Amino acid sequence: MEGLYRPRQGRMIAGVCAGLARRFDLSPGLVRILALLSCLLPGPQFIAYVILWIMMPNEEKYRATRI
């Protein structure tokens, strides 16, 4: 299991779903579909996505702090 960061490769919008997929060893497509399906439910999904986008570091920043 890797750390939680937004990778440079495999991004669609901001890399949040790709980062979550890498962290939990899942398919990025599956995480994206689950994120889209969750938007059908009531709740703050878009706000959670934006918060993760802001809080998750880019791959370069993550790698620089791990050295």
C-alpha positions as CSV (number, residue, x, y, z in Angstrom):
1,M,0.0,0.0,0.0
2,E,1.4,3.4,-1.0
3,G,0.8,6.8,0.5
4,L,-2.0,9.1,-0.4
5,Y,-1.0,11.5,-3.2
6,R,-2.2,12.7,-6.6
7,P,-0.1,10.9,-9.3
8,R,1.0,12.6,-12.4
9,Q,0.1,9.7,-14.7
10,G,-3.5,8.5,-15.0
11,R,-5.2,11.7,-14.0
12,M,-8.6,12.6,-15.4
13,I,-9.5,15.8,-13.6
14,A,-7.3,16.4,-10.5
15,G,-6.0,12.9,-9.8
16,V,-8.0,12.4,-6.6
17,C,-9.6,9.1,-7.8
18,A,-6.4,7.9,-9.2
19,G,-4.6,8.6,-5.9
20,L,-7.3,6.9,-3.9
21,A,-7.1,3.9,-6.2
22,R,-3.4,3.6,-5.8
23,R,-3.6,4.0,-2.0
24,F,-6.2,1.2,-1.6
25,D,-4.9,-1.0,-4.5
26,L,-8.1,-0.7,-6.6
27,S,-8.7,0.0,-10.3
28,P,-8.9,3.8,-11.0
29,G,-11.9,3.1,-13.2
30,L,-13.7,1.5,-10.4
31,V,-13.0,4.4,-8.0
32,R,-14.2,6.9,-10.7
33,I,-17.4,5.0,-11.2
34,L,-18.0,4.8,-7.5
35,A,-17.4,8.5,-7.2
36,L,-19.9,9.2,-10.0
37,L,-22.5,6.9,-8.5
38,S,-22.1,8.6,-5.1
39,C,-23.1,11.9,-6.7
40,L,-26.6,10.4,-7.1
41,L,-26.9,10.2,-3.4
42,P,-27.6,13.2,-1.2
43,G,-24.6,14.6,0.5
44,P,-21.5,16.8,0.1
45,Q,-19.6,14.6,-2.4
46,F,-18.4,17.5,-4.5
47,I,-17.2,19.3,-1.4
48,A,-15.3,16.2,-0.3
49,Y,-13.7,15.9,-3.7
50,V,-12.6,19.5,-3.6
51,I,-11.2,19.2,-0.1
52,L,-9.3,16.1,-1.1
53,W,-8.0,17.9,-4.2
54,I,-6.7,20.7,-2.0
55,M,-5.3,18.4,0.8
56,M,-3.7,15.6,-1.2
57,P,-0.2,16.6,-2.3
58,N,1.1,16.2,-5.9
59,E,3.4,13.2,-6.5
60,E,6.5,15.5,-6.7
61,K,5.8,17.0,-3.3
62,Y,5.0,13.6,-1.8
63,R,8.2,12.1,-3.1
64,A,10.3,15.1,-2.0
65,T,9.0,14.8,1.6
66,R,9.7,11.0,1.7
67,I,13.4,11.3,0.9
